[in-house]
Amino acid sequence: MTQSRRFWGVASGMAAGALWGLVFLAPKVAPEASPMMLTAGRYLAYGLIAALLIAPRWRRVTAALDFKAWRALAWLSLAGNIVYFVFLVVSVHFAGVGASALIVGMVPVVVALWGLKDKDSPPLSRVAPPIAVAALAVGLIGWESLSQSGGTSHDGGQTLIGLACALAALLSWSAFAVGNSRWMGRLPDVSPHDWSLLTGVVTGGFALLLAVPAVLTMGVWSGEAWVRFLGVSVGVAVFASIIGNAFWNQASRLLPLTMLGQMIVSETLFAFLYGFLWEGRGPTVIEIVAMILMVISVVWCVRAHRPAAIAAVESEH
């Protein structure tokens, strides 16, 4: 039974990563859309679908929420969805899918570093090595991206903007991951699925406000461009936000936290795969080395946070 739970948990985590990785292709499929338009389109669709799904249970679910919980939903929706996706789209435009996916894929490392002051966290000496490996991976992919920019100051400047936006997306998503986990712990009467749908509804409200300046600043689009945009918006909302989150919630129920953190690596690897397929090329040597370092860093960092590992360190002191 334990092996069966682990198998289906890993399968669910991999499925979530495969669906989340599609997000990195959105700016490539609909290049006419600005970051604001893509964000507004995706989260308007997500908000509408989430509202329809939670409508039958709305009164019962919201009865458990107070003002602080609604305020938390607001900033979590901004950090984990609106702000994160805007930075991600800009990063993909300027730095490419590979660089963006690798940097954002460092979320488990940043979250682990963020939680060093929490109870039962390992000492800095234990997580410093994997963090150094992560920094090396980011440095390699950044150097690779700047090298591919052609050496001109204009292209190099755009690449630097893209890399900076990827780092901003990483910090935004990490803040969401930490805050979301803590708030779910404070609300045991709200299921993870309902909390995700509530986040979607609030995000849809913000997307509605974002849609106004996005539409006012857009240019003239052809019918084909509108079809691509609507397809990307609905597709990413359904597959990444609704189905992907459902798979992740299932993995969260079946796997221990130490294994669950490692599943986030699958999102980055699938994003790399989709990017290579879209660009019609294979990975460079530096990209392969950076991916390997990233996987090593995440797995190493997660293992450093295992209760047994922490207990061993404490017994040594």
FENCORJO-V723377 format. One line per field, one symbol per residue. ss: DSSP state (2 for helix, 1 for strand, 0 for the rest). A space follows every 50 residues. Layout:
BEGIN
ss: ???
END
This chain:
BEGIN
ss: 02222222222222222222222222222000002222222222222222 22222222222200002222222222222222222222222222202222 22220022222222222000000222222222222222222222222200 00222222222222222222222222222222222200000222222222 22222222222222220000002222222222222222222222222222 22220022222220222222222222222000002222222222222222 22220022222222220
END
